[in-house]
Amino acid sequence: MKVNFYATFREIVGKKSVEFEYQPGMTVGDLVNQIVQAYPAMRRELLDQNGRLYGHVHVLVNGRDAPYLEQALDTPLDPDDTVNVFPSVGGGAPRL
């Protein structure tokens, strides 16, 4: 399963896209755990001290933010789903 990383996450992972092994019945949470296992530095970026996904991190499945999916991180994945992982984005100057 292809996962795309953006901004600072891309720097940690070392590339834009990474293939992860898809397993039948795999959920978004399972994929997040695979990411953390493959890239331990991502743990502090993705998960709080209780192992929950930070609210400012965005894991998009087919363009929808995982926490807002009906089953949130328990949402089952399909092997052809598009998954994008974004850090919090902020900054910039207000427009006048």
MIDODO-214186 format. One record per residue: x, y, z of N, C-alpha, C in turn. Coordinates in pm, 1 decimal, decimal comma. Each point is the difference from the previous one (the first is absolute). Example, Ala and Ser with C-alpha at 12.3 -4.5 7.8 and 13.67 -1.06 7.14 Angstrom:
<atoms>
       n_X       n_Y       n_Z      ca_X      ca_Y      ca_Z       c_X       c_Y       c_Z
    1319,0    -569,0     780,0     -89,0     119,0       0,0      90,0     120,0       0,0
     -35,0     105,0     -72,0      82,0     119,0       6,0     -77,0     109,0      73,0
</atoms>
This chain:
<atoms>
       n_X       n_Y       n_Z      ca_X      ca_Y      ca_Z       c_X       c_Y       c_Z
      84,6    -116,3       0,0     -84,6     116,3       0,0      90,0     123,7       0,0
     -26,0      89,2     -90,6      82,9     120,2     -14,9     -48,8     109,4      94,8
      95,4      56,9      74,7     -29,2     111,0      90,7      87,7     117,2     -40,3
     -60,2     117,4     -15,2      72,4     122,0     -35,1      21,1      84,2     125,5
     121,0      51,1      15,9      34,4      83,4     114,6      30,1     141,8     -48,0
     -33,2      98,7      83,4      15,2     140,0     -38,9      78,0      78,1     104,9
      60,4     109,6     -46,9      71,0      97,9      83,6     105,2     -68,4      86,9
      -0,8      26,8     128,6     103,3     -52,9      90,0      -3,5    -151,9       8,4
    -116,2     -60,3     -22,8      -7,6    -146,5       3,5      79,9     -60,9    -114,3
       0,1      65,8    -112,6      77,7     -47,5    -114,6     149,0       0,7      33,6
      43,2     101,9      72,6     140,3       8,4      41,2      36,9    -115,5      93,0
     -88,0     -35,1      91,8      27,3    -108,7      94,5       5,1    -134,1     -71,9
     -95,1     -23,2     -89,4      -9,4    -126,7     -71,6     108,4     -10,0    -108,0
      37,9     112,8     -56,1     105,8       1,4    -100,0     -47,2      -9,7    -143,5
    -130,2      -6,6     -19,3     -54,5      -2,3    -135,8    -147,7      36,8       3,1
     -54,3      28,1    -116,4    -139,4      43,7      -9,7     -98,2    -113,3      26,2
      25,0    -116,0     -57,9     -93,0    -111,9       9,7      69,6    -125,8      47,8
     -73,0     -77,8      78,4      52,0    -126,4      51,8    -107,7    -106,1     -18,4
      41,6    -118,5     -41,6     -91,6    -113,6     -11,4       0,9     -77,1     131,8
    -118,6     -22,8      55,4     -15,9     -80,6     120,2     -78,3    -124,6     -37,1
      26,1    -107,8      72,4     -67,9    -126,1     -28,9    -147,2       9,5      39,7
     -85,5     -27,4     -96,6    -144,5      -2,4      26,7     -37,3    -139,0      48,2
     -82,5      -4,3     104,1     -52,2    -126,1      50,4    -152,0      10,6       4,9
     -71,8    -103,1     -42,2    -146,3       4,6       3,9     -49,1      34,9     141,1
     -97,6      89,7       6,0     -54,7      42,4     128,7      78,5     111,7      66,2
     104,6      44,6     -66,0      85,5     105,8      53,8     -79,5     129,5      16,7
      24,4      68,5     112,8     -68,5     126,4      27,9      98,0     116,2     -11,7
     -53,1     120,0       7,0      84,5     119,6      -0,9      96,1      -5,3     118,7
     -48,5     -39,2     116,3      85,3     -11,5     118,6     112,8    -100,5     -19,6
     -30,4    -112,5     -64,9     104,4     -99,3     -29,5     107,2      60,6     -89,6
     -41,7      77,5     -98,9      96,1      64,5     -89,8      85,9     100,0      76,3
     -59,9      78,2      87,4      77,6      95,0      81,3     103,6     -77,4      81,9
     -38,0    -113,9      55,9      95,5     -81,1      76,2     112,7     -51,5     -88,2
     -30,5     -38,6    -124,3     104,8     -43,2     -93,1      96,7     114,7     -30,0
     -54,5     120,0     -16,3      84,7     116,5     -26,6      96,3      22,3     116,5
     -51,8      -6,3     121,0      82,3      22,0     119,5     105,0    -109,6      15,2
     -35,3    -123,5     -32,3      97,5    -109,7       7,5     111,0      17,6    -102,5
     -37,1      40,9    -120,0      99,4      17,1    -106,6      86,0     124,2      20,1
     -58,1     104,1      60,0      68,9     127,6      19,8     -22,9      45,7     144,4
      78,3     -52,9      95,0     -22,5      30,5     142,1      -4,1     149,1      32,8
      70,9      83,5     -73,8      -3,2     144,7      25,8    -138,9      58,5     -26,1
     -82,8     -70,0     -75,8    -135,0      47,7     -28,1     -92,3     -14,9     120,8
      36,6     -85,6      94,9     -86,1     -20,1     117,0     -26,7     130,9      72,6
     105,4      74,6      28,2     -17,4     125,7      74,2     -71,6     105,7     -83,4
       0,4     -17,9    -132,0     -67,4      94,8     -88,9    -148,5     -32,5     -17,7
     -34,5    -128,7       7,8    -136,4     -43,5     -27,2     -83,2     -27,3     124,9
      64,4     -54,5     103,2     -74,2     -51,5     115,2      34,6      71,0     129,5
    -102,0      17,8      84,4      24,2      59,4     131,7      54,4    -107,0      95,0
      21,5      34,3     125,1      60,1     -93,4      95,6     -89,4    -120,0      28,6
    -127,8       8,9     -33,6     -93,1    -111,7      18,1     -19,0     -82,1    -127,0
      77,7      32,2    -103,9      -8,4     -73,3    -125,4    -114,8      40,4     -90,1
     -59,6     114,7      26,7    -110,5      50,1     -83,2      52,3     100,7    -101,8
     -60,4      -0,1    -116,4      37,8      92,3    -106,2     -24,8     143,0      46,7
     101,4      84,9     -14,4     -16,7     141,1      34,2    -110,9      61,1     -84,8
     -75,0      92,6      58,3    -107,9      66,8     -71,7      47,9      88,5    -113,0
     124,7      46,7       9,4      51,0      88,6    -105,0      63,3     -74,9    -116,7
       6,0    -132,9       8,4      53,3     -82,6    -108,4    -117,0     -42,8     -87,9
      23,0       1,2    -129,3    -106,7     -36,7     -93,3      39,5    -123,6     -79,5
     -76,0    -107,3      21,1      14,7    -121,5     -79,3    -123,9      -4,9     -88,6
      20,7      29,5    -126,7    -112,0       6,0     -94,6     -11,0    -130,5     -77,0
    -119,3     -56,4      -1,0     -29,0    -120,8     -76,2     -96,5      40,6    -110,4
      48,9      -7,7    -121,7     -80,2      42,3    -115,7     -53,6     141,8      19,7
      84,3      87,1      56,4     -33,4     140,6      16,4     -79,1      33,9     124,7
     -31,2     -99,2      83,7     -78,1      26,3     121,7      86,6     -23,0     122,8
      -2,0      94,7      92,5      80,7      -6,5     121,6     -49,3    -115,4      87,2
      88,8     -93,7      31,6     -36,7    -123,8      68,9     -81,7      19,3     127,8
      33,0      95,0      87,1     -81,1      14,0     121,3    -146,8      32,6     -27,4
     -30,7      50,8    -119,7    -137,2      36,6     -33,4     -72,8    -108,0     -80,4
      69,0    -109,6     -30,9     -66,7    -111,7     -65,0     -91,6     -67,1     101,8
    -101,7     -69,6     -45,9     -98,4     -59,9      89,7      64,0     -87,3     107,3
     103,4     -75,9     -36,5      66,1     -88,4      96,0     136,1      54,7      44,0
      27,9     123,7     -34,0     126,1      66,2      37,0     119,4     -90,1     -33,4
      88,4     -23,0      96,2     119,7     -79,2     -26,7     -29,1    -148,6     -14,5
    -121,8     -41,3      32,2     -40,3    -139,4     -18,5     -57,3     -24,0    -139,1
       5,7     100,8     -85,5     -51,3     -11,8    -136,7      85,7     -99,3     -78,3
     -63,6    -101,6     -59,5      76,1     -94,8     -81,5      52,4      66,7    -127,4
     115,8     -43,6     -42,5      61,3      52,3    -122,3     -13,2    -100,9    -112,9
      -0,4      51,0    -122,5       8,0     -82,8    -119,6     139,3      20,1     -58,9
      53,8    -100,8     -68,3     136,4      12,9     -51,8      18,4     114,5     -98,9
    -108,0      45,6     -63,4      13,4     107,9     -98,5     -35,6     136,6      57,6
     -19,9      10,7     132,4     -26,6     129,3      62,3     120,9      91,9     -14,5
     -26,2     129,4      -8,8     105,7     100,1      -0,3      11,7      55,0     140,9
     120,6     -11,9      58,4      23,2      46,5     137,0     107,8     107,8      -3,0
     -31,7     115,8      59,5      92,7     111,8      10,1      13,3      38,4     146,5
     123,7      27,3      43,4      25,4      34,7     139,1      64,3     138,5       5,1
     -69,7      93,1      68,4      42,6     139,7       8,3      23,7      39,9     145,8
     105,7      76,5      25,1      14,0      61,1     132,1     -90,9     122,3       8,3
      -6,0      56,5     117,4     -73,4     124,6      17,4      61,1     105,6     -90,6
     -83,7      78,5     -62,0      48,2     104,8     -89,1     -45,5     134,7      57,1
      91,2      91,2      10,2     -35,1     131,2      51,1     100,1     103,2     -47,2
     -25,2     122,4      38,3      92,6     106,7     -33,3     -46,0      78,3    -120,8
      86,2      85,3     -43,4     -32,7      87,6    -112,3     -55,0     132,7      50,0
       2,6      95,1     -84,9     -48,0     133,3      36,0    -144,7      15,9     -44,1
     -80,1      70,6      78,7    -138,6      22,4     -43,1      -3,8      89,1    -122,9
    -101,7     -20,7     -82,3     -17,6      82,4    -118,3     -65,7     130,2      38,2
      43,8     106,6     -62,3     -59,3     133,1      25,5     -96,2      37,5    -108,0
</atoms>
